[in-house]
Amino acid sequence: MSTLFTKIINGEIPGRFLWQDEDCVSFLTIGPLTQGHALVVPRLEVDKWTDAEPALMATLMSVAQIVGQAQVAAFDAPRAGVIIAGFEVEHLHIHVFPAYGLDNFSFAAVDNNPDPAELDASAEKLRDALRAAGHGAKVPQA
């Protein structure tokens, strides 16, 4: 059975994509910690990050770093945060988000009802920042 993320990757469920390549995708989460919070997800269904091949983890972290750099630029954040939790969906995913302080690392602060217009605007800001950084070939259209 396909995971929620596989359904998003396959276009069965809509997603606000920021990045697409042969190994992984990045899209905005619908429960952001901060504006611009994205997930980096492998196309391959792997449940736990500890079960992933080292090469896949290296690819995912490389993309997470690129997305984090775009978040810092697009949202004027002092840092980009990264969390690998894995309890929400049984498909490996890396949370990457603009971080302004340690309080941004608490899932208790998730916005469970974000404004869709703000999500769309955040996605466009991040796609623009990724293109400006030279990653346009991996950045899909809205």
C-alpha positions in Angstrom: 0.0 0.0 0.0 1.3 3.4 -0.9 2.2 5.9 1.8 0.7 9.4 2.0 3.9 10.8 0.7 4.0 8.3 -2.3 0.5 9.5 -3.2 1.7 13.1 -3.1 4.8 12.3 -5.2 2.7 10.4 -7.7 0.2 13.4 -8.0 -2.7 11.5 -6.4 -2.8 14.1 -3.6 -1.8 17.7 -4.3 1.4 19.1 -3.0 3.3 22.4 -3.2 6.6 21.1 -4.7 9.9 22.9 -4.4 12.3 20.3 -5.7 12.1 17.2 -7.9 14.9 14.8 -9.0 15.3 11.1 -9.6 15.9 10.3 -6.0 13.7 12.6 -3.9 11.3 15.5 -3.8 10.7 18.5 -1.5 7.3 20.0 -0.8 5.8 22.2 1.8 4.2 20.5 4.8 0.6 21.3 5.6 1.5 21.5 9.3 4.3 24.1 9.4 6.5 25.0 12.4 7.4 28.3 10.7 6.5 29.8 7.3 8.3 28.0 4.6 8.6 24.6 6.4 9.3 21.9 3.9 9.8 18.2 3.8 12.5 16.3 1.8 11.2 12.9 0.9 12.8 10.0 -1.0 10.8 8.6 -3.9 11.7 5.1 -2.5 9.4 4.1 0.4 11.7 3.7 3.3 10.1 3.8 6.8 13.0 4.7 9.2 15.9 6.8 8.4 18.1 4.3 10.1 17.1 1.7 7.4 18.0 4.0 4.5 21.1 3.3 2.4 24.0 5.7 3.3 24.0 7.1 -0.3 20.3 7.9 -0.1 20.7 9.7 3.2 23.6 11.7 1.8 21.4 12.7 -1.2 18.5 13.7 1.1 20.7 15.7 3.4 22.3 17.5 0.5 18.9 18.5 -0.8 17.8 19.5 2.7 20.9 21.7 2.9 20.0 23.4 -0.4 16.4 23.9 0.7 17.6 25.2 4.0 19.9 27.7 2.3 16.9 28.9 0.2 14.8 29.2 3.3 17.4 31.4 5.0 17.5 33.6 2.0 13.8 33.8 1.3 12.6 34.3 4.9 15.6 36.2 6.3 16.1 33.5 8.9 19.2 33.3 11.0 19.3 29.5 10.6 17.6 26.6 8.9 16.4 23.8 11.3 16.3 20.1 10.5 14.4 17.4 12.3 14.0 13.7 11.4 11.1 12.4 13.5 9.3 9.8 11.5 6.2 9.2 13.7 3.7 11.2 11.5 4.0 9.2 8.3 5.8 5.9 7.9 7.9 7.1 5.0 11.3 8.7 5.7 11.1 12.5 5.6 13.3 15.3 6.7 11.7 18.5 8.1 13.6 21.6 7.0 12.3 25.0 8.2 13.4 28.6 8.7 14.5 28.7 12.4 14.5 31.9 14.5 15.1 30.2 17.9 14.9 26.9 19.7 11.2 27.2 20.3 10.8 26.6 16.5 11.9 23.0 17.1 8.8 22.0 19.0 6.0 20.1 17.2 3.7 21.5 19.8 3.9 24.8 17.9 2.7 23.3 14.6 0.1 25.4 12.7 -2.6 22.9 12.0 -4.7 25.3 10.0 -2.3 27.4 7.8 -3.7 29.8 5.3 -3.5 28.2 1.8 -2.6 31.5 0.3 0.3 31.9 2.7 1.4 28.3 1.8 1.3 29.2 -1.9 3.2 32.4 -1.4 5.8 30.5 0.7 6.3 27.9 -2.0 6.8 30.5 -4.7 9.3 32.4 -2.5 11.3 29.2 -2.0 11.1 28.2 -5.7 12.4 31.7 -6.6 15.2 31.4 -4.1 16.2 28.0 -5.4 16.2 29.2 -9.0 18.3 32.3 -7.9 20.8 29.9 -6.3 21.2 28.1 -9.6 18.9 25.0 -9.0 16.3 25.9 -11.6 16.6 22.5 -13.4 15.3 20.8 -10.2 12.6 23.3 -9.4 9.1 22.6 -10.8 6.6 25.2 -11.9 3.8 26.0 -9.5 
